[in-house]
Amino acid sequence: MKIGFIGLGIMGKPMAKNLVKAGYQLVVLDLNKPAVEELKALGAEVGTSNADIASKCEVIITMLPNSPQVKQVVLGENGVIEGAKPGTVVIDMSSIAPLASREIYAALEEKEIHLLDAPVSGGEPKAIEGTLAVMVGGKKEVFDKYYDVMKVMAASVVYVGESGAGNVAKLCNQVVVALNISAVSEALILAKKAGVDPDLVYQAIRGGLAGSTVMEAKAPMIMDRNFQPGFRIDLHIKDLNNVLETSHGVGVPLPLTAQVMEIMQAIKVDGCGVEDHASIVKYYEKLANIEVTR
């Protein structure tokens, strides 16, 4: 099977590498030329355009920043839709608005091209390990056919429902992650300000009900002052914008999510938009006038 892969960023590049390691033949494209050259050195072919890639592959994976970029790559001039044959499958692993997914799905279906919205969770470390969580919307028979392809990049690949359902699940995931990082930040700040070693508090509570994958990933980063991006504040703001737009559209108030969104906006204004979302702690550090360290 020849697979097209469009988008070789922080997440896309390691995901593409894992497909190459698994023996798949890739045709890749990205604006980042060094990333393209890196995949080329591993044996991938380089496409000349989105349409070119679509004409050569039975499945095209996209891993792009947001809805406008996915629409442009798939439906725009010289896009995937212009090169793809009937029966081609697009697996969009970007995190975009569910409504945008459904619009793209409808446009492709008119050409007998199928779309799975399959956003991922896990950040760069799990993309490198090939242990992402993938949540998928679209036709069940298409999901079943390409399950093994997605499983190369993931520890978990779950079918959630019809078109757009995968991105709804990802938005739910981003709500839980954002609120969890904020809760971990508040707890570590409280420990530090009360004169108790935050690392020992972390060790004490991680095995109980408060323990979580988010705590395991982010508490050590916070205490080590390591804010190198596994998932940037800017991207989480993008996701929470999609969360709030979707929640308002279906009539669901999300007061805690809205508050964390404003916390992230404050951190962005302080110049931390390109840092890992663990830097949420800096908002609380400024309020409490203290820094969380081991």
Secondary structure as UniProt FT lines:
FT   STRAND          2..6
FT   TURN            10..11
FT   HELIX           12..21
FT   TURN            22..23
FT   STRAND          25..29
FT   HELIX           33..41
FT   TURN            42..43
FT   STRAND          45..46
FT   HELIX           50..56
FT   STRAND          59..62
FT   HELIX           67..75
FT   TURN            77..78
FT   HELIX           80..83
FT   TURN            86..87
FT   STRAND          89..92
FT   HELIX           98..109
FT   TURN            110..112
FT   STRAND          114..117
FT   STRAND          120..121
FT   HELIX           123..129
FT   STRAND          132..137
FT   HELIX           140..151
FT   TURN            152..153
FT   STRAND          154..161
FT   TURN            163..164
FT   HELIX           165..193
FT   TURN            194..195
FT   HELIX           198..205
FT   TURN            206..207
FT   TURN            209..210
FT   HELIX           213..224
FT   HELIX           233..250
FT   HELIX           255..267
FT   HELIX           268..272
FT   TURN            273..274
FT   HELIX           277..280
FT   HELIX           281..288
//
